[in-house]
Amino acid sequence: MIAGNILVVDDEEKLRGLLRRVISLEGYNVYEAADCKGAMRLLQKEEIDVVVCDVRLPDGSGLDLTRMIKAKVSDVEIILLTAHANIPDVVEAMRSGAFDYISKGDDNDKLLPLVASAMAKAQLQKRVGRLEERVAHVFSFDNIIGQSASIRDAIALTRKVAPSDTTVLLLGETGTGKELFAKAIHANSKRAAYPFDSIFCYAGYRLCPMLQDCS
């Protein structure tokens, strides 16, 4: 059983082949590319989880490639390899979105655990992404049933406010769908990845008569 897909990017054919053999022995499906263009073509065709990439490439740098990958597929993790690691390069690599940055020649006892950690993170992010898509579909505004003008106006308005960073107050009688609208707003907001808690404040009836209109 394949544990995940890894892309090795290096213009040195022998080193690229060696990395492929070592990594594939761990059960991963390994692809190869010799430059940035080849890497981006493969990323468009295959569902890559982790990229192991040389910093120096014929048509750019590993840092450039990291930024390009993260701009298109943010849940792919990148491990950069270099012949001469230094602190400024490491800092720049992490700022660019790399998972980690190690020197070429480090033994497999260091590289393989790093690959495993990057793979675990990448696959977790993809599972979370798929879950968010399912939640967004379940609580989509399209699933709110109603053809009246007031319902259509309410849907149009909540679609607009959902992406904004603001507090929303929903008013209506019991059973009119306030919680359904609230869940749809949450699922389509910037906080969709966080829990949605529904609290029924029945005690508020006795404390403040005005809350009766907000039940």
RODREN-386456 format. One record per residue (C-alpha): residue number from 1; x, y, z; residue in three letters. Coordinates in steps of 0.1 Angstrom, whole numbers. Example, Ala and Ser with C-alpha at 12.3 -4.5 7.8 and 13.67 -1.06 7.14 Angstrom:
% RODREN-386456
+-----+-------+-------+-------+------+
: pos :     x :     y :     z : code :
+-----+-------+-------+-------+------+
:   1 :   123 :   -45 :    78 :  ALA :
:   2 :   137 :   -11 :    71 :  SER :
+-----+-------+-------+-------+------+
***
This chain:
% RODREN-386456
+-----+-------+-------+-------+------+
: pos :     x :     y :     z : code :
+-----+-------+-------+-------+------+
:   1 :     0 :     0 :     0 :  MET :
:   2 :    14 :    34 :   -10 :  ILE :
:   3 :    19 :    58 :    19 :  ALA :
:   4 :    17 :    89 :    -3 :  GLY :
:   5 :    31 :   107 :   -33 :  ASN :
:   6 :    65 :   124 :   -33 :  ILE :
:   7 :    82 :   145 :   -60 :  LEU :
:   8 :   120 :   147 :   -60 :  VAL :
:   9 :   133 :   177 :   -79 :  VAL :
:  10 :   170 :   178 :   -87 :  ASP :
:  11 :   190 :   184 :  -119 :  ASP :
:  12 :   216 :   158 :  -109 :  GLU :
:  13 :   202 :   126 :  -123 :  GLU :
:  14 :   223 :   103 :  -101 :  LYS :
:  15 :   214 :   120 :   -69 :  LEU :
:  16 :   177 :   122 :   -80 :  ARG :
:  17 :   177 :    85 :   -87 :  GLY :
:  18 :   193 :    77 :   -54 :  LEU :
:  19 :   167 :    98 :   -35 :  LEU :
:  20 :   140 :    81 :   -54 :  ARG :
:  21 :   152 :    46 :   -45 :  ARG :
:  22 :   158 :    54 :    -8 :  VAL :
:  23 :   124 :    71 :    -4 :  ILE :
:  24 :   104 :    45 :   -24 :  SER :
:  25 :   118 :    18 :    -1 :  LEU :
:  26 :    96 :    34 :    27 :  GLU :
:  27 :    65 :    27 :     6 :  GLY :
:  28 :    60 :    60 :   -10 :  TYR :
:  29 :    52 :    66 :   -47 :  ASN :
:  30 :    81 :    88 :   -60 :  VAL :
:  31 :    81 :   110 :   -90 :  TYR :
:  32 :   111 :   129 :  -105 :  GLU :
:  33 :   117 :   163 :  -121 :  ALA :
:  34 :   149 :   180 :  -132 :  ALA :
:  35 :   137 :   216 :  -130 :  ASP :
:  36 :   110 :   240 :  -119 :  CYS :
:  37 :    90 :   237 :  -151 :  LYS :
:  38 :    90 :   199 :  -149 :  GLY :
:  39 :    80 :   200 :  -113 :  ALA :
:  40 :    50 :   223 :  -119 :  MET :
:  41 :    39 :   201 :  -148 :  ARG :
:  42 :    39 :   170 :  -126 :  LEU :
:  43 :    21 :   189 :   -98 :  LEU :
:  44 :    -7 :   197 :  -123 :  GLN :
:  45 :   -10 :   160 :  -133 :  LYS :
:  46 :    -4 :   141 :  -101 :  GLU :
:  47 :   -17 :   145 :   -65 :  GLU :
:  48 :    16 :   152 :   -49 :  ILE :
:  49 :    18 :   153 :   -11 :  ASP :
:  50 :    55 :   162 :    -4 :  VAL :
:  51 :    82 :   178 :   -26 :  VAL :
:  52 :   119 :   171 :   -19 :  VAL :
:  53 :   137 :   198 :   -38 :  CYS :
:  54 :   173 :   211 :   -44 :  ASP :
:  55 :   178 :   248 :   -38 :  VAL :
:  56 :   198 :   253 :   -70 :  ARG :
:  57 :   179 :   244 :  -102 :  LEU :
:  58 :   186 :   252 :  -139 :  PRO :
:  59 :   156 :   274 :  -144 :  ASP :
:  60 :   152 :   290 :  -109 :  GLY :
:  61 :   157 :   283 :   -72 :  SER :
:  62 :   141 :   259 :   -48 :  GLY :
:  63 :   128 :   290 :   -29 :  LEU :
:  64 :   111 :   303 :   -61 :  ASP :
:  65 :    96 :   268 :   -67 :  LEU :
:  66 :    84 :   267 :   -31 :  THR :
:  67 :    65 :   300 :   -35 :  ARG :
:  68 :    50 :   289 :   -68 :  MET :
:  69 :    38 :   256 :   -53 :  ILE :
:  70 :    23 :   272 :   -22 :  LYS :
:  71 :     5 :   298 :   -43 :  ALA :
:  72 :   -13 :   270 :   -62 :  LYS :
:  73 :   -15 :   240 :   -38 :  VAL :
:  74 :   -10 :   252 :    -3 :  SER :
:  75 :   -14 :   217 :    13 :  ASP :
:  76 :    18 :   204 :    -4 :  VAL :
:  77 :    48 :   203 :    19 :  GLU :
:  78 :    83 :   211 :     6 :  ILE :
:  79 :   117 :   200 :    20 :  ILE :
:  80 :   146 :   219 :     5 :  LEU :
:  81 :   181 :   204 :     1 :  LEU :
:  82 :   213 :   224 :    -2 :  THR :
:  83 :   250 :   217 :    -4 :  ALA :
:  84 :   258 :   246 :    20 :  HIS :
:  85 :   232 :   255 :    46 :  ALA :
:  86 :   234 :   288 :    63 :  ASN :
:  87 :   210 :   307 :    87 :  ILE :
:  88 :   198 :   334 :    62 :  PRO :
:  89 :   189 :   307 :    37 :  ASP :
:  90 :   171 :   287 :    63 :  VAL :
:  91 :   151 :   317 :    74 :  VAL :
:  92 :   141 :   326 :    39 :  GLU :
:  93 :   131 :   290 :    32 :  ALA :
:  94 :   107 :   290 :    61 :  MET :
:  95 :    93 :   323 :    52 :  ARG :
:  96 :    86 :   310 :    17 :  SER :
:  97 :    65 :   282 :    31 :  GLY :
:  98 :    90 :   253 :    32 :  ALA :
:  99 :    84 :   225 :    57 :  PHE :
: 100 :   121 :   222 :    65 :  ASP :
: 101 :   156 :   228 :    50 :  TYR :
: 102 :   185 :   203 :    53 :  ILE :
: 103 :   220 :   199 :    39 :  SER :
: 104 :   228 :   174 :    12 :  LYS :
: 105 :   248 :   145 :    25 :  GLY :
: 106 :   228 :   142 :    57 :  ASP :
: 107 :   222 :   105 :    62 :  ASP :
: 108 :   188 :    88 :    56 :  ASN :
: 109 :   182 :    86 :    94 :  ASP :
: 110 :   176 :   124 :    92 :  LYS :
: 111 :   159 :   127 :    58 :  LEU :
: 112 :   134 :    99 :    61 :  LEU :
: 113 :   118 :   109 :    94 :  PRO :
: 114 :   115 :   145 :    80 :  LEU :
: 115 :    97 :   131 :    49 :  VAL :
: 116 :    74 :   111 :    72 :  ALA :
: 117 :    66 :   142 :    93 :  SER :
: 118 :    59 :   163 :    61 :  ALA :
: 119 :    37 :   136 :    47 :  MET :
: 120 :    17 :   134 :    79 :  ALA :
: 121 :    11 :   171 :    79 :  LYS :
: 122 :     2 :   172 :    41 :  ALA :
: 123 :   -23 :   143 :    44 :  GLN :
: 124 :   -39 :   158 :    75 :  LEU :
: 125 :   -43 :   191 :    57 :  GLN :
: 126 :   -59 :   174 :    27 :  LYS :
: 127 :   -83 :   154 :    50 :  ARG :
: 128 :   -93 :   187 :    68 :  VAL :
: 129 :   -98 :   203 :    34 :  GLY :
: 130 :  -121 :   175 :    22 :  ARG :
: 131 :  -140 :   177 :    55 :  LEU :
: 132 :  -144 :   215 :    51 :  GLU :
: 133 :  -157 :   210 :    16 :  GLU :
: 134 :  -183 :   185 :    28 :  ARG :
: 135 :  -194 :   207 :    56 :  VAL :
: 136 :  -196 :   237 :    33 :  ALA :
: 137 :  -218 :   217 :     9 :  HIS :
: 138 :  -241 :   204 :    37 :  VAL :
: 139 :  -245 :   239 :    51 :  PHE :
: 140 :  -245 :   257 :    17 :  SER :
: 141 :  -269 :   285 :    11 :  PHE :
: 142 :  -282 :   265 :   -19 :  ASP :
: 143 :  -296 :   240 :     6 :  ASN :
: 144 :  -319 :   266 :    22 :  ILE :
: 145 :  -353 :   259 :     7 :  ILE :
: 146 :  -376 :   288 :    -1 :  GLY :
: 147 :  -389 :   308 :   -31 :  GLN :
: 148 :  -405 :   338 :   -14 :  SER :
: 149 :  -390 :   372 :   -20 :  ALA :
: 150 :  -381 :   376 :    17 :  SER :
: 151 :  -362 :   342 :    17 :  ILE :
: 152 :  -343 :   352 :   -14 :  ARG :
: 153 :  -334 :   386 :     0 :  ASP :
: 154 :  -323 :   369 :    33 :  ALA :
: 155 :  -301 :   345 :    14 :  ILE :
: 156 :  -286 :   372 :    -8 :  ALA :
: 157 :  -278 :   393 :    23 :  LEU :
: 158 :  -263 :   365 :    43 :  THR :
: 159 :  -241 :   355 :    14 :  ARG :
: 160 :  -226 :   390 :    14 :  LYS :
: 161 :  -219 :   391 :    52 :  VAL :
: 162 :  -206 :   356 :    55 :  ALA :
: 163 :  -170 :   363 :    43 :  PRO :
: 164 :  -168 :   395 :    64 :  SER :
: 165 :  -153 :   398 :    99 :  ASP :
: 166 :  -184 :   411 :   116 :  THR :
: 167 :  -211 :   401 :   141 :  THR :
: 168 :  -244 :   390 :   126 :  VAL :
: 169 :  -277 :   391 :   145 :  LEU :
: 170 :  -305 :   369 :   131 :  LEU :
: 171 :  -341 :   379 :   141 :  LEU :
: 172 :  -372 :   358 :   136 :  GLY :
: 173 :  -398 :   336 :   152 :  GLU :
: 174 :  -391 :   300 :   164 :  THR :
: 175 :  -389 :   276 :   135 :  GLY :
: 176 :  -381 :   301 :   107 :  THR :
: 177 :  -346 :   288 :   101 :  GLY :
: 178 :  -323 :   311 :   121 :  LYS :
: 179 :  -300 :   283 :   130 :  GLU :
: 180 :  -298 :   270 :    94 :  LEU :
: 181 :  -288 :   305 :    83 :  PHE :
: 182 :  -263 :   307 :   111 :  ALA :
: 183 :  -247 :   274 :   101 :  LYS :
: 184 :  -245 :   285 :    65 :  ALA :
: 185 :  -229 :   318 :    74 :  ILE :
: 186 :  -203 :   300 :    96 :  HIS :
: 187 :  -196 :   274 :    69 :  ALA :
: 188 :  -189 :   301 :    43 :  ASN :
: 189 :  -169 :   324 :    67 :  SER :
: 190 :  -132 :   327 :    74 :  LYS :
: 191 :  -139 :   307 :   106 :  ARG :
: 192 :  -153 :   276 :    88 :  ALA :
: 193 :  -124 :   255 :   101 :  ALA :
: 194 :  -134 :   262 :   137 :  TYR :
: 195 :  -163 :   246 :   157 :  PRO :
: 196 :  -198 :   260 :   155 :  PHE :
: 197 :  -216 :   260 :   189 :  ASP :
: 198 :  -253 :   264 :   191 :  SER :
: 199 :  -266 :   277 :   225 :  ILE :
: 200 :  -303 :   279 :   234 :  PHE :
: 201 :  -307 :   307 :   259 :  CYS :
: 202 :  -342 :   299 :   271 :  TYR :
: 203 :  -335 :   315 :   305 :  ALA :
: 204 :  -331 :   348 :   288 :  GLY :
: 205 :  -369 :   349 :   283 :  TYR :
: 206 :  -374 :   357 :   320 :  ARG :
: 207 :  -345 :   381 :   322 :  LEU :
: 208 :  -353 :   402 :   291 :  CYS :
: 209 :  -386 :   402 :   272 :  PRO :
: 210 :  -368 :   416 :   242 :  MET :
: 211 :  -351 :   383 :   237 :  LEU :
: 212 :  -384 :   367 :   229 :  GLN :
: 213 :  -381 :   381 :   194 :  ASP :
: 214 :  -346 :   365 :   190 :  CYS :
: 215 :  -355 :   329 :   199 :  SER :
+-----+-------+-------+-------+------+
***
